[in-house]
């Protein structure tokens, strides 16, 4: 994959994580604990995927 592709995927994961965080906070404020927990778990997954993709891009560019 090209560097542009990795960067695009990173941005997508970051946006998904941010959107999930905002929705989780909104659900938490509306006292829907079970729904907000799902959003926070998805936020953690998205941030992990972002970090993994960033690591892969940085590691690929050094070789």
Backbone torsions as a table, in degrees:
resi	resn	phi	psi	omega
1	UNK	NA	149.6	179.7
2	UNK	-80.7	165.5	179.9
3	UNK	-63.3	-35.3	178.6
4	UNK	-63.0	-39.7	179.8
5	UNK	-64.4	-45.4	178.7
6	UNK	-60.9	-42.7	-179.6
7	UNK	-64.9	-41.5	178.7
8	UNK	-62.1	-44.8	179.9
9	UNK	-65.4	-37.9	176.2
10	UNK	-59.2	-46.9	-178.4
11	UNK	-63.1	-40.6	178.7
12	UNK	-61.3	-47.4	179.3
13	UNK	-62.7	-37.7	178.8
14	UNK	-65.8	-41.5	177.9
15	UNK	-66.2	-39.5	177.7
16	UNK	-63.6	-42.9	178.3
17	UNK	-63.1	-42.7	179.3
18	UNK	-65.1	-43.8	179.0
19	UNK	-63.4	-40.7	178.5
20	UNK	-65.1	-39.1	178.5
21	UNK	-63.4	-45.1	179.4
22	UNK	-62.9	-44.2	179.4
23	UNK	-66.7	-35.5	177.2
24	UNK	-65.5	-42.3	177.6
25	UNK	-64.9	-42.3	179.0
26	UNK	-62.0	-44.5	179.4
27	UNK	-66.4	-36.4	178.6
28	UNK	-65.8	-38.7	178.7
29	UNK	-69.3	-24.7	178.2
30	UNK	-90.7	13.0	176.9
31	UNK	61.3	34.2	173.8
32	UNK	-107.2	77.0	-171.2
33	UNK	-61.9	-42.5	-178.0
34	UNK	-65.2	-37.7	177.3
35	UNK	-70.6	-39.8	-177.8
36	UNK	-67.6	-34.8	178.4
37	UNK	-61.1	-40.9	178.2
38	UNK	-61.2	-42.1	179.5
39	UNK	-66.6	-39.3	179.4
40	UNK	-68.4	-35.4	175.6
41	UNK	-65.3	-43.3	178.8
42	UNK	-65.6	-33.8	175.0
43	UNK	-61.6	-44.6	179.3
44	UNK	-62.4	-40.5	178.8
45	UNK	-65.0	-44.5	-178.8
46	UNK	-64.6	-40.9	179.0
47	UNK	-67.0	-37.5	176.6
48	UNK	-64.4	-42.5	178.1
49	UNK	-65.0	-38.3	176.2
50	UNK	-60.6	-47.6	-179.2
51	UNK	-63.5	-40.1	178.9
52	UNK	-64.4	-44.9	178.8
53	UNK	-64.5	-39.9	178.8
54	UNK	-63.7	-43.5	177.5
55	UNK	-61.0	-43.9	-179.9
56	UNK	-63.2	-40.6	-180.0
57	UNK	-66.5	-45.2	-180.0
58	UNK	-64.2	-40.5	-179.8
59	UNK	-68.3	-36.5	-179.8
60	UNK	-71.1	-35.0	-177.3
61	UNK	-74.6	-20.4	-179.9
62	UNK	-80.4	-17.6	-178.5
63	UNK	-93.6	NA	NA
